[in-house]
Amino acid sequence: MSEHNISIFARKHMEISGAVSVLSFDDEQVVLKTTMGLCCVRGNGLTVSKLDCDGGEVFVDGQICSVYYPEQSEEKRSVFSKIFK
């Protein structure tokens, strides 16, 4: 599995390495499991343009507003409880 890195280009394209799986996505949020824990991307008009979990790569397009990593204690809760706060 590759090292976890994120590159953002002009807030319109994001390349993520070290992705293990995509837990959920819609046009406003993408939730990924990475080698460094959960990673959440928020924005508008988001699409997953490349998904290669074997290679650990995910590309996200759209207006990217924020990227955050939930705290360890938050990771233990269900992904759905985080999405539907």
C-alpha positions in Angstrom: 0.0 0.0 0.0 1.3 3.4 -0.9 2.0 6.3 1.5 -0.9 8.7 2.2 -0.5 12.0 0.4 -3.0 14.6 -0.8 -2.4 17.1 -3.7 -5.0 19.8 -4.4 -4.9 21.7 -7.7 -6.8 25.1 -7.8 -9.4 23.7 -5.3 -10.9 21.9 -8.3 -9.0 18.6 -8.5 -7.6 16.4 -5.7 -5.3 13.4 -5.9 -5.2 11.1 -2.9 -2.7 8.3 -2.4 -2.8 5.7 0.4 -6.5 5.2 0.0 -7.8 1.8 1.3 -11.5 2.3 0.5 -14.2 4.8 -0.2 -16.7 4.5 2.6 -19.3 6.9 1.1 -19.6 9.8 -1.4 -22.1 12.2 -2.8 -21.8 15.6 -4.4 -21.0 17.3 -1.1 -18.8 14.8 0.8 -16.3 12.0 0.2 -15.3 9.8 3.2 -12.2 7.6 2.7 -10.4 5.1 4.8 -6.7 5.7 4.3 -3.5 4.3 5.7 -3.6 7.2 8.1 -7.2 6.8 9.2 -10.4 8.4 8.0 -10.3 11.3 5.7 -13.3 13.5 4.8 -13.4 15.9 1.9 -16.2 18.4 1.7 -17.3 20.6 -1.2 -19.8 21.2 -4.0 -20.3 19.2 -7.1 -17.9 16.5 -6.0 -17.3 13.5 -8.2 -14.8 10.6 -7.9 -13.1 10.6 -11.2 -10.6 7.8 -10.4 -10.9 5.0 -8.0 -8.1 2.5 -7.7 -8.1 1.0 -4.2 -5.6 -1.7 -5.3 -3.1 1.0 -6.2 -4.4 3.3 -3.3 -5.3 6.2 -5.6 -8.5 8.3 -5.6 -9.1 11.4 -7.6 -11.8 13.9 -6.7 -13.1 16.7 -8.9 -15.4 19.6 -8.0 -15.2 22.6 -5.8 -13.1 21.5 -2.8 -13.9 23.4 0.4 -12.3 21.4 3.2 -10.3 18.3 4.1 -10.3 16.9 7.6 -9.3 13.9 9.6 -11.8 12.9 12.4 -10.2 12.5 15.9 -9.3 9.0 17.0 -12.3 8.7 19.4 -14.5 9.8 16.5 -13.2 7.1 14.2 -14.6 4.4 16.5 -18.2 5.6 15.8 -20.1 4.5 12.8 -19.3 6.4 9.5 -23.1 6.9 9.1 -23.4 8.6 12.5 -20.7 11.1 11.3 -22.4 11.7 8.0 -25.9 12.2 9.3 -25.1 14.6 12.3 
